[in-house]
Amino acid sequence: MAVKTNLGRRAALLGGGAVIGGLLTKSFSSSNPSLDGTRSIEPIGTTGTLNDAS
């Protein structure tokens, strides 16, 4: 009986940790703050232009 209680506590703690982790993951969403407020620069040239840097 003690094993079942111990297993139930472990399952509850693991499930609670998973729920808390899921909620925290939503609040800390992945975004790139270094790109906030920037504009992309359109490349000069045509579609056939080669770029040595790529």
C-alpha positions in Angstrom: 0.0 0.0 0.0 2.9 2.4 0.8 4.3 1.8 -2.7 1.0 2.9 -4.3 0.9 6.1 -2.3 4.5 6.9 -3.1 3.9 6.2 -6.8 0.7 8.4 -6.7 2.7 11.3 -5.1 5.4 11.0 -7.7 2.9 10.9 -10.5 1.1 14.0 -9.1 4.4 15.9 -8.7 5.5 14.9 -12.2 2.1 15.9 -13.7 2.1 19.2 -11.8 5.6 20.0 -13.0 4.6 19.3 -16.5 1.6 21.6 -16.3 3.7 24.4 -14.7 6.4 23.9 -17.3 3.8 24.2 -20.1 2.3 27.4 -18.7 5.8 28.9 -18.3 6.7 27.9 -21.8 3.8 29.9 -23.2 4.7 33.0 -21.2 8.3 32.9 -22.4 7.6 32.4 -26.1 10.5 32.3 -28.5 11.0 35.5 -30.3 14.1 37.2 -31.5 14.3 40.6 -29.7 17.2 41.7 -31.8 15.0 41.9 -34.8 12.2 43.9 -33.2 11.7 47.3 -35.0 14.0 46.5 -37.9 13.3 46.4 -41.6 14.6 43.8 -44.1 16.7 45.2 -46.9 15.8 44.1 -50.4 18.7 42.7 -52.3 20.0 44.6 -55.3 20.0 42.7 -58.6 17.9 40.2 -60.4 17.1 36.5 -59.7 20.1 35.4 -61.8 22.7 37.4 -59.7 25.1 35.3 -57.8 26.1 36.1 -54.3 29.6 35.0 -53.1 28.5 35.4 -49.5 25.8 32.8 -49.7 
